[in-house]
Amino acid sequence: MILNWVKELITPVSDLIDDLHTSAEERLELRNKLIELEYGFASSVLEFETKKLESEAEVLQARAEVIKAETTSDSWLTRSWRPIVILSFAALVILRWLGLADVESLSDELELKLMSIIQIAIGGYILGRSGEKILPSVLDSIRDSKTMSGV
């Protein structure tokens, strides 16, 4: 994908080299230098993407360690605060939908904020767990493709 993008950038220059009225040897030398630039640029982009993914993996690992420390804590409250908060918000929403909660004093804006918090919390949990599972295989694939391409 990245190499295709780089090729799209380089192709007009390559075509220009072909159109120049120079010797075949000069055109070949220019083409070789252009190919070196192309692969050097692609290598830099791949290296940047790999480092970015590795740093994201480190952040996810740190988050996972925090959650693991919380879940293995001796304190019941430390182990349970996240589920308690999410369940509390969910209970508020359910009670509101059922008409059992007197939330008339709550503004629509506050209710929307509560819903956003619930969506972010649940989405963050799902995304975080998915990232934990997927990111290592993505990094392995990038390393494998980097090794196979000789970059």
N, C-alpha and C positions, 0 to 999 in steps of 0.2 A: 504494500500500500504506500509506504513512504517512498520506496524507490520509484514507483509509478509517478508520484507527485513530483519528485525531483526530475524525472525524465521529461515531464511536461514543461518544466522550467528550462531545461537544457536544450530541448529539441529545436527551438527557434535559433539558438546560437549555433547549434550543430548544422542546421540548414544553411545558415549564413556562411559558415566555413566552407561548405560545399560550393557555394555560389562565388566565393572569392576567386579571383584569377591569379592563383598561385600555383606553384609546382605541386605535384602529387605528394612529394616528400614533405613539403611545408604543411599541406592540408592534413596529412597523417599525423604529423607532430602536434598540430593544433588540436586535432580530434583526441589524441592520447592525453594531452593536458586537460582537455575538457572532461574526459572520462575520469581522470584522477580527481578533478574537482567534484564531479558528480558523486563519486563514491566516498570521498572525504566528507562532503556535506551530509550525505545519507548516513554515514557512520556517526557523525556528530549528533544528528537528530535522533538516531537510535540510542545512542549513549545517554542523551538527555532524557528521553522517554523512559529508559531503563532506570535511571537514577530517580526520576519522578515517581515511578511505580514502587521502587524500593523504599523511598521515603514514606510513601503512603502506607506501605506494608508495615514500616516501623511504627507509624502512628496507630494503625489498627492493632498491632501487637501490644503497644503500650495501653491502649484502651482495654484490650482483652485482659491484660494483666491486672488492671484496676478492677474490672468486673470480677475476675477470678478471686482476687483478694477479698472483695466484698462478699462474694458467695461462700467463701471458706472461712469467713470471720467467725469468731466465737459469739459475737453479739447478734442476737436475733434481729434487732433493728437495722443493723448494718447490712445484713443479708437480705432484708425484705423491703427496704425503703423504695426501691424502684417499682416493684410490682404494686406496692401500696399506693403510690402516687398515681400510677396509670389507672388502677382500678377505681380510685377515688374520682378521677376525672370522668372515667367511663360511667360510673354510677350517677354523677351529676347529669350527664347527657341523657342517660336512659330515664332517669326520674323526670327530667324536663320533657322528654318526648311523651312520657306517659301522663304528664300533667300533674304529677304528684309533688313536684318541687315548686316551692313558691319562689320563682326566679323572676317575677315581674319587676322586681327592683333592679335586676341585672339589665344592663343596656344590651342592645343587639351587638354592639361592638365588643363588649366583654364576652358575650356568648361565642362570638366568632373567634375571639382570641383563645378561649378554652378549647374550641374545636381544633384550632391550629396547633395548639400544644399537644393535643392527643394525636393528631395526624403526624406531627414531627416525631413524637416519642415512638409511636408504633412503626412508622416508616424508618426511623433511625435504627431501631432494633433490627428490623428485617434487613435493611441495607447493610448494617454492620455485620450481621451474621453471614449474609451472602458474600460480602467483601472478604471476610475471614476465610471462607471456603474457596472462593474463586481466585483471589489475588495470587496465591502461590503458583497455581497452574499457569496464570497469565505470565508471570515473571519467568517461569521455566520455558514457556513457549518463545518468549522474546530472546532469552539466552540461547536457546536451540537455534532459532532462525539466524541470530547473529553469528553463531559458530558455523552454521551451514553455509552462510554467504561469504564467510571468510573475512568479515568486517571486524 
